[in-house]
Amino acid sequence: MKRLLPLLLLASTTLAADYPRVIFSDDFAAEGFGKAWGHYKSASIVKDGVLVGITAPTSDHSAVDHIRIEGEKDLEVSVKFRFVSDKAKSFNVWFDDKNYKGSHAGHICQATISPTGVNLSDAKTGGFTLEGGLYDRKKANQLTEDEKKMLVTKAKRLPVKLSLEEWHTLVVQTQGDELKVTIDGKEVGSFKSAGISHETKSLISLTTNPVDVEYDDFAIKGVAK
């Protein structure tokens, strides 16, 4: 194990060098959310130095807490998180562009983290695309067999095992048409798909499904200009 430590440190250094520009960061030390934060159907709060993700019991949508930035292609999002109880099913890191009208809600790509798996998906050309009415027909369970097969190629599931109540560190990167994920300094995996290369990702969200996920040390970084 000791021989692996220098390699892990080198990998961490390389990741930091690839995305040296801090676009936004928040350690949630202040009282309440800062002005930069926006929300959609969220009952989340900032308490005791962490963001507590909360979906209201009566809500028809998971709690979304987001940051708007100038649109960029390649980004790194890092956040510490923990699943406080087994009521916490998962959370998403979303990359969106609200000016893009070709997908539902401007969704581009995302990583979903649960205690047992990481799901990576291309929303722009996958399940959220509006082209040909696919998104609406998917919601209505009216997809053709060919469309179902196509959607399988737009996502990838990676198994993980994350302990409840313990803090973990997530890093999600977009690099061209590739989405990459590391947890606790270890590479979980990556996924390539055309929609991920969208040029102007301008809204970064944490979506809590449904409750009992806590977050700390959230940061958005960009590549060197």
MDAnalysis code that builds the backbone (N, CA, C; Angstrom):
import MDAnalysis as mda
import numpy as np

u = mda.Universe.empty(675, n_residues=225, atom_resindex=np.repeat(np.arange(225), 3), trajectory=True)
u.add_TopologyAttr("name", ["N", "CA", "C"] * 225)
u.add_TopologyAttr("resid", np.arange(1, 226))
u.add_TopologyAttr("resname", ["MET", "LYS", "ARG", "LEU", "LEU", "PRO", "LEU", "LEU", "LEU", "LEU", "ALA", "SER", "THR", "THR", "LEU", "ALA", "ALA", "ASP", "TYR", "PRO", "ARG", "VAL", "ILE", "PHE", "SER", "ASP", "ASP", "PHE", "ALA", "ALA", "GLU", "GLY", "PHE", "GLY", "LYS", "ALA", "TRP", "GLY", "HIS", "TYR", "LYS", "SER", "ALA", "SER", "ILE", "VAL", "LYS", "ASP", "GLY", "VAL", "LEU", "VAL", "GLY", "ILE", "THR", "ALA", "PRO", "THR", "SER", "ASP", "HIS", "SER", "ALA", "VAL", "ASP", "HIS", "ILE", "ARG", "ILE", "GLU", "GLY", "GLU", "LYS", "ASP", "LEU", "GLU", "VAL", "SER", "VAL", "LYS", "PHE", "ARG", "PHE", "VAL", "SER", "ASP", "LYS", "ALA", "LYS", "SER", "PHE", "ASN", "VAL", "TRP", "PHE", "ASP", "ASP", "LYS", "ASN", "TYR", "LYS", "GLY", "SER", "HIS", "ALA", "GLY", "HIS", "ILE", "CYS", "GLN", "ALA", "THR", "ILE", "SER", "PRO", "THR", "GLY", "VAL", "ASN", "LEU", "SER", "ASP", "ALA", "LYS", "THR", "GLY", "GLY", "PHE", "THR", "LEU", "GLU", "GLY", "GLY", "LEU", "TYR", "ASP", "ARG", "LYS", "LYS", "ALA", "ASN", "GLN", "LEU", "THR", "GLU", "ASP", "GLU", "LYS", "LYS", "MET", "LEU", "VAL", "THR", "LYS", "ALA", "LYS", "ARG", "LEU", "PRO", "VAL", "LYS", "LEU", "SER", "LEU", "GLU", "GLU", "TRP", "HIS", "THR", "LEU", "VAL", "VAL", "GLN", "THR", "GLN", "GLY", "ASP", "GLU", "LEU", "LYS", "VAL", "THR", "ILE", "ASP", "GLY", "LYS", "GLU", "VAL", "GLY", "SER", "PHE", "LYS", "SER", "ALA", "GLY", "ILE", "SER", "HIS", "GLU", "THR", "LYS", "SER", "LEU", "ILE", "SER", "LEU", "THR", "THR", "ASN", "PRO", "VAL", "ASP", "VAL", "GLU", "TYR", "ASP", "ASP", "PHE", "ALA", "ILE", "LYS", "GLY", "VAL", "ALA", "LYS"])
u.atoms.positions = np.array([
    [0.818, -1.201, 0.000],
    [0.000, 0.000, 0.000],
    [0.858, 1.260, 0.000],
    [1.971, 1.250, 0.721],
    [2.826, 2.436, 0.800],
    [3.388, 2.807, -0.568],
    [3.637, 1.808, -1.421],
    [4.157, 2.106, -2.747],
    [3.138, 2.856, -3.606],
    [1.844, 2.663, -3.307],
    [0.814, 3.301, -4.114],
    [0.621, 4.768, -3.764],
    [1.004, 5.171, -2.571],
    [0.733, 6.533, -2.133],
    [1.330, 7.598, -3.039],
    [2.604, 7.484, -3.464],
    [3.133, 8.505, -4.365],
    [2.357, 8.597, -5.662],
    [1.868, 7.457, -6.163],
    [1.099, 7.471, -7.402],
    [-0.220, 8.199, -7.211],
    [-0.880, 7.968, -6.056],
    [-2.125, 8.660, -5.784],
    [-1.909, 10.158, -5.643],
    [-0.821, 10.534, -4.976],
    [-0.504, 11.953, -4.828],
    [-0.216, 12.590, -6.171],
    [0.491, 11.864, -7.029],
    [0.792, 12.371, -8.366],
    [-0.478, 12.559, -9.167],
    [-1.408, 11.599, -9.052],
    [-2.671, 11.705, -9.770],
    [-3.460, 12.910, -9.303],
    [-3.486, 13.147, -7.983],
    [-4.200, 14.294, -7.449],
    [-3.596, 15.601, -7.927],
    [-2.251, 15.637, -7.976],
    [-1.566, 16.829, -8.462],
    [-1.896, 17.095, -9.920],
    [-1.941, 16.031, -10.714],
    [-2.254, 16.168, -12.131],
    [-3.661, 16.697, -12.327],
    [-4.621, 16.164, -11.561],
    [-5.992, 16.636, -11.678],
    [-6.078, 18.114, -11.334],
    [-5.411, 18.528, -10.273],
    [-5.449, 19.933, -9.869],
    [-4.845, 20.827, -10.943],
    [-3.786, 20.359, -11.587],
    [-3.121, 21.158, -12.616],
    [-3.973, 21.297, -13.866],
    [-4.800, 20.288, -14.136],
    [-5.632, 20.316, -15.338],
    [-6.750, 21.352, -15.236],
    [-7.176, 21.666, -14.041],
    [-8.272, 22.617, -13.808],
    [-7.818, 23.616, -12.742],
    [-6.935, 24.542, -13.102],
    [-6.322, 25.421, -12.094],
    [-7.166, 26.632, -11.708],
    [-8.185, 26.980, -12.502],
    [-8.951, 28.202, -12.253],
    [-10.155, 27.928, -11.354],
    [-10.186, 28.542, -10.215],
    [-11.353, 28.426, -9.344],
    [-12.405, 29.420, -9.820],
    [-13.527, 28.890, -10.294],
    [-14.625, 29.723, -10.772],
    [-15.566, 30.078, -9.634],
    [-15.800, 29.105, -8.751],
    [-16.668, 29.321, -7.600],
    [-16.314, 28.293, -6.528],
    [-16.412, 28.704, -5.282],
    [-16.229, 27.753, -4.186],
    [-17.030, 28.206, -2.980],
    [-17.421, 27.234, -2.145],
    [-18.180, 27.543, -0.949],
    [-17.926, 26.442, 0.079],
    [-17.468, 26.855, 1.263],
    [-17.260, 25.877, 2.342],
    [-18.417, 25.903, 3.345],
    [-19.459, 26.706, 3.044],
    [-20.676, 26.776, 3.846],
    [-20.424, 27.188, 5.296],
    [-19.366, 27.967, 5.477],
    [-19.048, 28.456, 6.821],
    [-19.932, 29.634, 7.212],
    [-20.465, 30.345, 6.207],
    [-21.324, 31.489, 6.499],
    [-22.714, 31.026, 6.922],
    [-23.463, 31.940, 7.475],
    [-24.826, 31.637, 7.905],
    [-25.754, 31.665, 6.687],
    [-26.330, 30.553, 6.346],
    [-27.253, 30.498, 5.224],
    [-26.546, 30.451, 3.883],
    [-27.330, 30.329, 2.812],
    [-26.797, 30.310, 1.458],
    [-26.290, 31.690, 1.050],
    [-25.192, 31.714, 0.300],
    [-24.722, 32.960, -0.283],
    [-25.609, 33.385, -1.441],
    [-25.448, 34.634, -1.893],
    [-26.296, 35.174, -2.958],
    [-26.123, 34.452, -4.292],
    [-24.995, 33.796, -4.487],
    [-24.739, 33.127, -5.767],
    [-25.621, 31.896, -5.971],
    [-26.130, 31.352, -4.883],
    [-26.899, 30.108, -4.978],
    [-28.322, 30.370, -5.451],
    [-28.788, 29.517, -6.363],
    [-30.185, 29.499, -6.775],
    [-30.795, 28.158, -6.408],
    [-32.118, 28.090, -6.453],
    [-32.793, 26.889, -5.983],
    [-34.022, 26.600, -6.833],
    [-34.337, 25.327, -6.957],
    [-35.564, 24.903, -7.640],
    [-36.228, 23.824, -6.798],
    [-37.414, 24.142, -6.305],
    [-38.196, 23.212, -5.482],
    [-37.344, 22.581, -4.380],
    [-36.537, 23.426, -3.754],
    [-35.586, 22.958, -2.742],
    [-35.967, 23.466, -1.359],
    [-35.879, 22.575, -0.376],
    [-36.007, 22.959, 1.025],
    [-34.669, 22.832, 1.739],
    [-33.583, 22.765, 0.958],
    [-32.245, 22.604, 1.522],
    [-31.879, 23.796, 2.401],
    [-30.998, 23.548, 3.363],
    [-30.539, 24.603, 4.264],
    [-29.031, 24.485, 4.449],
    [-28.428, 25.562, 4.932],
    [-27.034, 25.538, 5.375],
    [-27.047, 25.575, 6.899],
    [-26.470, 24.554, 7.502],
    [-26.509, 24.430, 8.953],
    [-25.235, 23.776, 9.457],
    [-24.632, 24.358, 10.491],
    [-23.435, 23.805, 11.124],
    [-22.311, 23.561, 10.112],
    [-22.179, 24.484, 9.156],
    [-21.060, 24.437, 8.220],
    [-21.198, 23.479, 7.069],
    [-22.423, 22.966, 6.818],
    [-22.638, 22.075, 5.678],
    [-23.947, 22.439, 4.990],
    [-24.056, 22.059, 3.722],
    [-25.312, 22.157, 2.989],
    [-26.083, 20.870, 3.255],
    [-27.276, 21.001, 3.789],
    [-28.132, 19.843, 4.061],
    [-29.177, 19.764, 2.954],
    [-29.065, 18.754, 2.101],
    [-29.993, 18.609, 0.990],
    [-31.334, 18.065, 1.450],
    [-32.406, 18.807, 1.143],
    [-33.736, 18.416, 1.606],
    [-34.759, 18.608, 0.491],
    [-35.433, 17.546, 0.134],
    [-36.600, 17.627, -0.729],
    [-37.835, 17.636, 0.157],
    [-38.680, 18.640, -0.003],
    [-39.887, 18.726, 0.817],
    [-40.773, 17.510, 0.574],
    [-41.418, 16.998, 1.614],
    [-42.260, 15.806, 1.478],
    [-43.360, 15.955, 0.430],
    [-43.834, 17.184, 0.208],
    [-44.926, 17.406, -0.738],
    [-44.438, 17.751, -2.143],
    [-43.112, 17.794, -2.348],
    [-42.567, 18.228, -3.635],
    [-42.692, 17.135, -4.698],
    [-42.902, 17.572, -5.943],
    [-42.953, 16.637, -7.071],
    [-41.623, 16.575, -7.811],
    [-40.575, 17.163, -7.218],
    [-39.255, 17.202, -7.858],
    [-38.190, 17.197, -6.776],
    [-37.097, 16.505, -7.032],
    [-35.982, 16.496, -6.079],
    [-35.426, 17.911, -5.880],
    [-34.880, 18.162, -4.704],
    [-34.330, 19.478, -4.373],
    [-33.121, 19.792, -5.241],
    [-33.143, 20.957, -5.895],
    [-32.052, 21.398, -6.757],
    [-31.450, 22.680, -6.199],
    [-30.139, 22.668, -5.943],
    [-29.401, 23.843, -5.490],
    [-28.280, 24.082, -6.488],
    [-28.251, 25.278, -7.098],
    [-27.394, 25.459, -8.266],
    [-26.615, 26.773, -8.272],
    [-25.590, 26.768, -9.105],
    [-24.735, 27.940, -9.324],
    [-24.684, 28.228, -10.822],
    [-24.883, 29.493, -11.188],
    [-24.751, 29.914, -12.588],
    [-23.350, 30.478, -12.824],
    [-22.763, 30.122, -13.970],
    [-21.437, 30.622, -14.337],
    [-21.463, 31.022, -15.808],
    [-20.412, 31.675, -16.258],
    [-20.240, 31.887, -17.690],
    [-20.018, 30.518, -18.337],
    [-20.659, 30.283, -19.461],
    [-20.600, 28.962, -20.074],
    [-19.190, 28.541, -20.456],
    [-18.830, 27.322, -20.078],
    [-17.538, 26.745, -20.440],
    [-17.716, 25.282, -20.820],
    [-16.795, 24.778, -21.615],
    [-16.875, 23.397, -22.103],
    [-16.338, 22.393, -21.097],
    [-15.126, 22.622, -20.602],
    [-14.458, 21.664, -19.722],
    [-14.420, 22.201, -18.298],
    [-15.029, 21.463, -17.382],
    [-15.160, 21.907, -15.997],
    [-14.844, 20.766, -15.045],
    [-14.485, 21.141, -13.828],
    [-14.319, 20.182, -12.741],
    [-15.185, 20.633, -11.575],
    [-15.998, 19.724, -11.064],
    [-16.804, 19.977, -9.875],
    [-16.329, 19.033, -8.781],
    [-16.004, 19.587, -7.630],
    [-15.606, 18.761, -6.490],
    [-16.490, 19.099, -5.301],
    [-16.789, 18.084, -4.495],
    [-17.611, 18.299, -3.312],
    [-17.402, 17.145, -2.336],
    [-17.360, 17.487, -1.062],
    [-17.383, 16.454, -0.031],
    [-18.852, 16.147, 0.268],
    [-19.141, 14.887, 0.525],
    [-20.527, 14.503, 0.761],
    [-20.585, 13.334, 1.727],
    [-21.773, 13.173, 2.314],
    [-22.028, 11.957, 3.081],
    [-23.526, 11.646, 3.052],
    [-23.822, 10.358, 2.998],
    [-25.188, 9.881, 3.115],
    [-25.464, 9.674, 4.603],
    [-26.324, 10.515, 5.160],
    [-26.527, 10.525, 6.603],
    [-27.296, 9.296, 7.074],
    [-28.218, 8.803, 6.245],
    [-28.999, 7.625, 6.610],
    [-29.413, 6.887, 5.343],
    [-30.111, 5.772, 5.516],
    [-30.562, 5.032, 4.340],
    [-31.759, 5.686, 3.658],
    [-32.233, 6.819, 4.190],
    [-33.240, 7.604, 3.485],
    [-32.630, 8.332, 2.288],
    [-31.323, 8.496, 2.302],
    [-30.611, 9.147, 1.197],
    [-30.415, 8.134, 0.071],
    [-31.155, 8.292, -0.998],
    [-31.069, 7.342, -2.108],
    [-29.911, 7.667, -3.047],
    [-29.729, 8.970, -3.344],
    [-28.665, 9.380, -4.272],
    [-28.631, 10.894, -4.362],
    [-27.634, 11.408, -5.069],
    [-27.634, 12.817, -5.473],
    [-26.994, 12.925, -6.846],
    [-27.308, 14.025, -7.533],
    [-26.793, 14.253, -8.883],
    [-25.917, 15.492, -8.921],
    [-24.881, 15.439, -9.741],
    [-24.156, 16.634, -10.171],
    [-24.546, 16.858, -11.619],
    [-25.263, 17.934, -11.860],
    [-25.758, 18.235, -13.208],
    [-24.952, 19.358, -13.852],
    [-24.698, 19.211, -15.143],
    [-24.130, 20.257, -15.985],
    [-25.213, 20.639, -16.999],
    [-25.679, 21.895, -16.946],
    [-26.777, 22.333, -17.805],
    [-26.424, 23.614, -18.553],
    [-27.270, 23.927, -19.513],
    [-27.195, 25.198, -20.238],
    [-28.630, 25.632, -20.496],
    [-29.131, 26.568, -19.685],
    [-30.529, 26.973, -19.791],
    [-30.829, 27.713, -21.089],
    [-29.800, 28.153, -21.802],
    [-30.014, 28.783, -23.103],
    [-30.135, 27.760, -24.228],
    [-29.829, 26.510, -23.924],
    [-29.934, 25.458, -24.937],
    [-31.356, 24.912, -24.927],
    [-32.012, 24.953, -26.074],
    [-33.421, 24.582, -26.164],
    [-33.637, 23.191, -26.767],
    [-32.562, 22.450, -26.974],
    [-32.691, 21.141, -27.609],
    [-32.895, 19.996, -26.637],
    [-32.866, 20.288, -25.325],
    [-33.105, 19.236, -24.330],
    [-33.976, 19.790, -23.225],
    [-34.681, 18.928, -22.535],
    [-35.547, 19.353, -21.440],
    [-34.712, 20.043, -20.358],
    [-35.126, 21.260, -19.990],
    [-34.481, 22.053, -18.937],
    [-33.017, 22.373, -19.240],
    [-32.624, 22.235, -20.503],
    [-31.238, 22.527, -20.866],
    [-30.244, 21.535, -20.309],
    [-30.703, 20.339, -19.950],
    [-29.806, 19.328, -19.377],
    [-28.774, 18.865, -20.418],
    [-27.512, 18.804, -19.973],
    [-26.417, 18.394, -20.853],
    [-25.857, 17.030, -20.445],
    [-25.364, 16.905, -19.233],
    [-24.823, 15.629, -18.764],
    [-24.810, 15.627, -17.247],
    [-24.648, 14.440, -16.660],
    [-24.709, 14.376, -15.203],
    [-24.090, 13.101, -14.676],
    [-23.737, 13.193, -13.397],
    [-23.281, 12.027, -12.632],
    [-24.210, 11.849, -11.446],
    [-24.734, 10.639, -11.273],
    [-25.579, 10.311, -10.134],
    [-24.801, 9.402, -9.194],
    [-24.752, 9.781, -7.923],
    [-23.979, 9.033, -6.937],
    [-24.929, 8.426, -5.910],
    [-24.832, 7.124, -5.718],
    [-25.596, 6.436, -4.687],
    [-24.624, 5.609, -3.852],
    [-25.074, 5.048, -2.745],
    [-24.156, 4.233, -1.945],
    [-23.612, 3.017, -2.683],
    [-24.283, 2.583, -3.757],
    [-23.861, 1.365, -4.453],
    [-23.428, 1.565, -5.899],
    [-23.558, 2.783, -6.425],
    [-23.196, 2.953, -7.825],
    [-23.073, 4.396, -8.256],
    [-22.384, 4.585, -9.380],
    [-22.265, 5.883, -10.047],
    [-22.836, 5.727, -11.449],
    [-23.804, 6.559, -11.788],
    [-24.372, 6.563, -13.129],
    [-23.912, 7.812, -13.869],
    [-23.345, 7.637, -15.041],
    [-22.922, 8.748, -15.885],
    [-23.808, 8.764, -17.123],
    [-24.281, 9.946, -17.508],
    [-25.174, 9.968, -18.664],
    [-25.041, 11.247, -19.482],
    [-25.320, 11.085, -20.760],
    [-25.403, 12.173, -21.732],
    [-26.884, 12.490, -21.877],
    [-27.312, 13.596, -21.284],
    [-28.719, 13.988, -21.352],
    [-29.043, 14.703, -22.651],
    [-28.073, 15.435, -23.180],
    [-28.309, 16.263, -24.367],
    [-28.744, 15.427, -25.557],
    [-28.065, 14.322, -25.807],
    [-28.420, 13.471, -26.952],
    [-29.068, 12.170, -26.492],
    [-29.362, 12.072, -25.192],
    [-29.961, 10.865, -24.639],
    [-31.384, 11.089, -24.176],
    [-31.674, 10.713, -22.934],
    [-33.045, 10.669, -22.446],
    [-33.747, 12.000, -22.289],
    [-33.016, 13.123, -22.355],
    [-33.649, 14.430, -22.206],
    [-33.732, 15.202, -23.518],
    [-33.294, 14.599, -24.613],
    [-33.358, 15.301, -25.891],
    [-34.803, 15.516, -26.327],
    [-35.070, 16.686, -26.880],
    [-36.402, 17.002, -27.381],
    [-36.555, 16.635, -28.853],
    [-35.469, 16.272, -29.496],
    [-35.504, 15.943, -30.917],
    [-36.452, 14.771, -31.166],
    [-37.339, 14.971, -32.115],
    [-38.282, 13.912, -32.467],
    [-39.279, 13.589, -31.377],
    [-39.405, 14.476, -30.376],
    [-40.338, 14.236, -29.286],
    [-39.932, 13.099, -28.365],
    [-38.636, 12.755, -28.365],
    [-38.193, 11.586, -27.604],
    [-38.438, 11.744, -26.104],
    [-38.115, 12.901, -25.544],
    [-38.282, 13.081, -24.099],
    [-39.727, 12.867, -23.677],
    [-40.682, 13.463, -24.424],
    [-42.096, 13.326, -24.071],
    [-42.575, 11.886, -24.240],
    [-42.129, 11.224, -25.282],
    [-42.542, 9.837, -25.497],
    [-41.907, 8.900, -24.470],
    [-40.712, 9.247, -24.006],
    [-40.086, 8.465, -22.942],
    [-40.905, 8.572, -21.661],
    [-41.341, 9.775, -21.329],
    [-42.158, 9.973, -20.134],
    [-43.476, 9.204, -20.240],
    [-43.986, 9.111, -21.464],
    [-45.261, 8.417, -21.682],
    [-45.080, 6.923, -21.943],
    [-43.826, 6.453, -21.821],
    [-43.529, 5.030, -22.043],
    [-43.948, 4.587, -23.444],
    [-43.614, 5.410, -24.449],
    [-43.997, 5.123, -25.824],
    [-42.790, 4.986, -26.757],
    [-41.631, 4.660, -26.209],
    [-40.431, 4.545, -27.032],
    [-40.455, 3.273, -27.869],
    [-39.850, 3.364, -29.050],
    [-39.686, 2.182, -29.878],
    [-38.527, 1.347, -29.326],
    [-38.418, 0.119, -29.780],
    [-37.321, -0.743, -29.339],
    [-35.975, -0.168, -29.762],
    [-35.905, 0.425, -30.949],
    [-34.652, 1.029, -31.418],
    [-34.259, 2.206, -30.543],
    [-35.239, 3.001, -30.133],
    [-34.951, 4.141, -29.266],
    [-34.475, 3.673, -27.892],
    [-35.074, 2.619, -27.382],
    [-34.630, 2.070, -26.098],
    [-33.191, 1.593, -26.177],
    [-32.846, 0.947, -27.281],
    [-31.473, 0.482, -27.463],
    [-30.507, 1.658, -27.571],
    [-30.938, 2.728, -28.257],
    [-30.104, 3.917, -28.375],
    [-29.826, 4.529, -27.017],
    [-30.850, 4.614, -26.166],
    [-30.688, 5.237, -24.854],
    [-29.733, 4.453, -23.965],
    [-29.676, 3.148, -24.153],
    [-28.728, 2.333, -23.389],
    [-27.293, 2.794, -23.634],
    [-27.019, 3.275, -24.842],
    [-25.662, 3.712, -25.196],
    [-25.343, 5.100, -24.654],
    [-26.339, 5.784, -24.094],
    [-26.159, 7.157, -23.620],
    [-25.894, 7.245, -22.117],
    [-25.659, 6.098, -21.480],
    [-25.408, 6.094, -20.042],
    [-24.520, 4.912, -19.676],
    [-23.894, 5.020, -18.525],
    [-23.003, 3.963, -18.041],
    [-23.092, 3.899, -16.524],
    [-23.213, 2.684, -15.992],
    [-23.258, 2.491, -14.548],
    [-21.961, 1.860, -14.069],
    [-21.446, 2.411, -12.969],
    [-20.197, 1.930, -12.382],
    [-20.462, 1.557, -10.922],
    [-20.140, 0.344, -10.508],
    [-20.416, -0.063, -9.128],
    [-19.440, 0.576, -8.138],
    [-19.952, 0.979, -6.997],
    [-19.127, 1.461, -5.886],
    [-19.754, 0.959, -4.594],
    [-19.030, 1.109, -3.506],
    [-19.559, 0.782, -2.189],
    [-19.149, 1.894, -1.248],
    [-20.120, 2.725, -0.889],
    [-19.853, 3.890, -0.052],
    [-20.553, 3.737, 1.285],
    [-19.808, 3.907, 2.337],
    [-20.355, 3.742, 3.682],
    [-21.254, 4.914, 4.048],
    [-22.313, 4.614, 4.784],
    [-23.183, 5.652, 5.309],
    [-22.492, 6.395, 6.442],
    [-22.835, 7.657, 6.579],
    [-22.399, 8.543, 7.664],
    [-20.957, 9.016, 7.531],
    [-20.141, 8.374, 6.730],
    [-18.756, 8.819, 6.547],
    [-18.658, 9.811, 5.392],
    [-17.725, 10.769, 5.524],
    [-17.512, 11.760, 4.476],
    [-16.671, 11.166, 3.348],
    [-17.057, 11.519, 2.123],
    [-16.321, 11.117, 0.927],
    [-16.075, 12.359, 0.075],
    [-15.075, 12.301, -0.794],
    [-14.766, 13.418, -1.689],
    [-14.988, 12.999, -3.126],
    [-15.868, 13.711, -3.814],
    [-16.220, 13.438, -5.203],
    [-15.599, 14.484, -6.118],
    [-15.040, 14.036, -7.241],
    [-14.576, 14.933, -8.297],
    [-15.186, 14.462, -9.610],
    [-15.904, 15.366, -10.271],
    [-16.511, 15.077, -11.579],
    [-15.911, 16.047, -12.596],
    [-15.406, 15.506, -13.691],
    [-14.778, 16.342, -14.721],
    [-15.425, 16.107, -16.075],
    [-15.593, 17.191, -16.836],
    [-15.918, 17.065, -18.252],
    [-14.668, 17.442, -19.036],
    [-14.309, 16.597, -19.966],
    [-13.113, 16.819, -20.788],
    [-13.454, 16.397, -22.205],
    [-13.776, 17.377, -23.043],
    [-14.241, 17.055, -24.384],
    [-15.547, 16.298, -24.307],
    [-15.594, 15.122, -24.926],
    [-16.822, 14.317, -24.902],
    [-16.806, 13.272, -23.797],
    [-15.951, 13.471, -22.792],
    [-15.783, 12.478, -21.736],
    [-16.156, 13.044, -20.364],
    [-16.844, 12.215, -19.587],
    [-17.194, 12.524, -18.208],
    [-16.411, 11.572, -17.314],
    [-15.667, 12.133, -16.343],
    [-14.803, 11.322, -15.486],
    [-15.179, 11.527, -14.026],
    [-15.062, 10.459, -13.230],
    [-15.402, 10.537, -11.807],
    [-14.317, 9.874, -10.967],
    [-13.924, 10.566, -9.896],
    [-13.080, 9.959, -8.861],
    [-13.781, 10.152, -7.523],
    [-13.615, 9.200, -6.624],
    [-14.132, 9.300, -5.268],
    [-13.010, 8.931, -4.307],
    [-12.770, 9.815, -3.362],
    [-11.717, 9.618, -2.361],
    [-10.365, 9.361, -3.018],
    [-10.107, 10.094, -4.113],
    [-8.814, 10.015, -4.784],
    [-8.629, 8.820, -5.689],
    [-9.655, 7.981, -5.807],
    [-9.543, 6.791, -6.653],
    [-10.463, 6.927, -7.861],
    [-9.948, 6.593, -9.039],
    [-10.745, 6.698, -10.251],
    [-11.857, 5.661, -10.245],
    [-13.089, 6.139, -10.386],
    [-14.244, 5.244, -10.471],
    [-14.462, 4.794, -11.901],
    [-14.322, 5.733, -12.844],
    [-14.487, 5.395, -14.245],
    [-14.853, 6.617, -15.059],
    [-15.115, 6.390, -16.340],
    [-15.434, 7.482, -17.247],
    [-16.421, 7.001, -18.305],
    [-16.976, 7.965, -19.037],
    [-17.971, 7.663, -20.062],
    [-17.843, 8.701, -21.163],
    [-17.848, 8.245, -22.404],
    [-17.759, 9.140, -23.555],
    [-19.072, 9.144, -24.330],
    [-19.511, 10.336, -24.688],
    [-20.712, 10.481, -25.511],
    [-20.731, 11.891, -26.078],
    [-21.308, 12.050, -27.262],
    [-21.203, 13.308, -28.014],
    [-21.730, 14.519, -27.255],
    [-22.863, 14.364, -26.550],
    [-23.477, 15.515, -25.897],
    [-22.647, 16.120, -24.791],
    [-21.757, 15.339, -24.205],
    [-20.924, 15.823, -23.097],
    [-20.023, 16.971, -23.549],
    [-19.703, 17.028, -24.839],
    [-18.792, 18.056, -25.357],
    [-19.476, 19.405, -25.594],
    [-20.700, 19.570, -25.134],
    [-21.416, 20.842, -25.266],
    [-20.523, 22.001, -24.819],
    [-20.500, 23.065, -25.602],
    [-19.519, 24.134, -25.410],
    [-19.794, 25.045, -24.217],
    [-21.050, 25.216, -23.835],
    [-21.368, 26.241, -22.835],
    [-22.187, 25.659, -21.688],
    [-21.525, 24.924, -20.822],
    [-22.162, 24.437, -19.599],
    [-22.150, 25.595, -18.606],
    [-23.329, 26.066, -18.227],
    [-23.393, 27.323, -17.476],
    [-24.215, 27.240, -16.193],
    [-24.752, 26.075, -15.871],
    [-25.486, 25.902, -14.626],
    [-25.059, 24.572, -14.011],
    [-24.511, 24.643, -12.800],
    [-24.038, 23.448, -12.107],
    [-24.929, 23.225, -10.884],
    [-25.487, 22.022, -10.770],
    [-26.464, 21.756, -9.723],
    [-26.107, 20.549, -8.880],
    [-26.497, 20.622, -7.609],
    [-26.562, 19.467, -6.733],
    [-28.041, 19.145, -6.543],
    [-28.437, 17.932, -6.891],
    [-29.829, 17.512, -6.763],
    [-29.909, 16.376, -5.748],
    [-30.673, 16.580, -4.696],
    [-30.739, 15.617, -3.596],
    [-31.976, 14.738, -3.730],
    [-31.760, 13.415, -3.706],
    [-32.846, 12.457, -3.908],
    [-32.986, 11.509, -2.708],
    [-33.917, 11.647, -1.795],
    [-34.692, 12.878, -1.607],
    [-34.156, 13.736, -0.462],
    [-33.548, 13.086, 0.557],
    [-33.103, 13.809, 1.757],
    [-31.847, 13.133, 2.307],
    [-31.355, 13.707, 3.402],
    [-30.264, 13.111, 4.189],
    [-28.952, 12.954, 3.426],
    [-28.675, 13.904, 2.527],
    [-27.341, 14.036, 1.941],
    [-26.783, 15.373, 2.408],
    [-25.567, 15.361, 2.934],
    [-24.907, 16.590, 3.351],
    [-23.700, 16.842, 2.469],
    [-23.413, 18.144, 2.224],
    [-22.338, 18.532, 1.316],
    [-21.443, 19.570, 1.983],
    [-20.166, 19.558, 1.595],
    [-19.227, 20.558, 2.097],
    [-18.156, 20.795, 1.031],
    [-17.447, 21.912, 1.142],
    [-16.310, 22.235, 0.278],
    [-16.634, 22.010, -1.199],
    [-17.663, 22.716, -1.652],
    [-18.088, 22.638, -3.051],
    [-17.256, 23.589, -3.895],
    [-16.794, 23.135, -5.062],
    [-15.979, 24.000, -5.929],
    [-16.206, 23.670, -7.386],
    [-16.178, 24.709, -8.209],
    [-16.212, 24.593, -9.664],
    [-14.926, 25.181, -10.208],
    [-14.210, 24.426, -11.026],
    [-12.941, 24.876, -11.570],
    [-12.937, 24.729, -13.098],
    [-12.132, 25.573, -13.745],
    [-12.008, 25.530, -15.190],
    [-10.569, 25.282, -15.617],
    [-10.406, 24.977, -16.886],
    [-9.076, 24.759, -17.439],
    [-8.390, 26.099, -17.625],
    [-7.087, 26.049, -17.814],
    [-6.316, 27.285, -18.004],
    [-6.739, 27.983, -19.287],
    [-6.767, 29.309, -19.249],
    [-7.110, 30.092, -20.444],
    [-5.871, 30.762, -21.006],
])
